[in-house]
Amino acid sequence: MSKSPINLLEKFSKFSEHWSPRVVAEMNDYQFKLAKIQNDFTWHSHKETDEVFIVIEGSMSIDFRDGRVDLSEGEMYVVPKGVEHKPYAKDECKIMFVEPRGIVNTGDAGGELTAKDHVWV
């Protein structure tokens, strides 16, 4: 067991790719993942789990088929399981996800933005 805190900003400095979540910690069967996002993602849903977006730095939006949620630094939003959504950030935004181990970032959509799973930083 490590007795050192995890410095999120230091972890963000170790990668530059967008839409490529990196695991920074685990708790039970959940992973804490960091990602840098910019521009459009893909429409997708997660049938088996909710998805939480926590904005660490910057701002982002989550589009839904019937509206949009805007998030700023220090805010979070939980997308219920099965709800189709599309994250977007005009400028680079640093976010954290908390989700069960093994969740694919593109959910049921797949495609070229699907990131490798279980990549630690």
C-alpha positions as CSV (number, residue, x, y, z in Angstrom):
1,M,0.0,0.0,0.0
2,S,1.4,3.4,-1.0
3,K,1.4,6.2,1.5
4,S,1.8,8.9,-1.2
5,P,-1.1,11.0,-2.5
6,I,-1.9,10.9,-6.2
7,N,-1.3,14.3,-7.8
8,L,-3.8,14.6,-10.6
9,L,-2.1,17.5,-12.3
10,E,1.2,15.7,-12.3
11,K,-0.5,12.6,-13.9
12,F,-2.1,14.8,-16.6
13,S,1.4,16.0,-17.5
14,K,2.5,12.5,-18.4
15,F,0.3,12.1,-21.5
16,S,-1.0,14.4,-24.3
17,E,-3.5,12.2,-26.3
18,H,-7.1,13.2,-26.4
19,W,-10.0,10.8,-25.7
20,S,-7.5,8.2,-24.3
21,P,-8.4,7.6,-20.6
22,R,-5.6,6.6,-18.2
23,V,-6.1,4.8,-14.9
24,V,-4.7,6.5,-11.8
25,A,-6.3,4.4,-9.0
26,E,-8.6,1.5,-8.2
27,M,-11.2,1.1,-5.5
28,N,-12.9,-2.3,-5.2
29,D,-14.0,-3.0,-8.8
30,Y,-14.0,0.7,-9.9
31,Q,-11.3,2.6,-11.7
32,F,-10.5,6.3,-11.4
33,K,-9.5,7.5,-14.9
34,L,-8.1,10.8,-16.2
35,A,-8.6,12.0,-19.8
36,K,-7.8,15.0,-21.9
37,I,-10.7,15.8,-24.3
38,Q,-11.1,18.2,-27.1
39,N,-13.5,18.5,-30.0
40,D,-16.3,16.0,-30.6
41,F,-16.5,12.4,-29.4
42,T,-18.9,9.8,-30.7
43,W,-22.5,9.2,-29.8
44,H,-22.6,6.2,-27.5
45,S,-24.2,4.7,-24.4
46,H,-23.2,2.3,-21.6
47,K,-26.0,-0.2,-21.1
48,E,-24.4,-1.8,-18.0
49,T,-23.3,1.3,-15.9
50,D,-23.8,5.0,-15.2
51,E,-20.9,7.3,-16.3
52,V,-19.6,10.2,-14.2
53,F,-17.7,13.1,-15.7
54,I,-15.8,15.3,-13.2
55,V,-14.1,18.4,-14.7
56,I,-10.7,19.1,-13.2
57,E,-9.6,21.9,-15.6
58,G,-11.5,23.6,-18.4
59,S,-15.1,23.2,-19.6
60,M,-17.0,20.7,-21.6
61,S,-20.5,19.8,-22.8
62,I,-22.4,16.6,-22.9
63,D,-25.0,16.5,-25.7
64,F,-28.1,14.3,-25.4
65,R,-30.7,13.6,-28.1
66,D,-33.0,16.0,-26.2
67,G,-30.7,18.6,-24.8
68,R,-27.2,19.4,-23.4
69,V,-25.4,19.8,-20.1
70,D,-22.5,22.3,-19.8
71,L,-19.9,21.6,-17.2
72,S,-17.1,23.9,-15.8
73,E,-14.1,23.4,-13.7
74,G,-15.1,21.8,-10.4
75,E,-18.4,20.4,-11.6
76,M,-19.6,16.9,-12.3
77,Y,-22.4,15.1,-14.0
78,V,-23.7,11.5,-13.9
79,V,-25.0,10.1,-17.2
80,P,-27.5,7.3,-16.3
81,K,-26.8,3.9,-17.8
82,G,-28.3,3.4,-21.2
83,V,-28.6,7.1,-22.0
84,E,-27.1,8.0,-25.4
85,H,-24.7,11.0,-25.1
86,K,-21.8,12.7,-26.8
87,P,-19.1,14.6,-24.9
88,Y,-17.5,17.7,-26.5
89,A,-14.9,20.3,-25.5
90,K,-14.1,23.3,-27.7
91,D,-10.7,23.7,-26.0
92,E,-8.7,21.1,-24.2
93,C,-10.5,19.9,-21.0
94,K,-9.1,17.7,-18.3
95,I,-11.6,15.3,-16.7
96,M,-11.9,12.3,-14.4
97,F,-14.1,9.3,-14.8
98,V,-15.1,6.9,-12.1
99,E,-16.4,3.7,-13.6
100,P,-16.3,-0.1,-13.2
101,R,-13.2,-1.9,-14.4
102,G,-13.4,-2.9,-18.1
103,I,-15.8,-0.2,-19.3
104,V,-15.1,0.7,-23.0
105,N,-14.9,4.5,-23.5
106,T,-17.0,4.3,-26.7
107,G,-19.6,2.1,-25.0
108,D,-21.8,0.3,-27.6
109,A,-20.6,2.4,-30.5
110,G,-17.0,1.2,-31.0
111,G,-15.0,2.8,-33.7
112,E,-11.7,4.6,-34.1
113,L,-12.0,6.6,-30.8
114,T,-12.1,3.4,-28.8
115,A,-9.2,3.5,-26.4
116,K,-7.1,0.7,-25.0
117,D,-8.5,-0.4,-21.7
118,H,-6.6,-0.6,-18.4
119,V,-3.7,1.8,-19.3
120,W,-2.1,3.2,-16.2
121,V,-0.3,6.6,-15.8
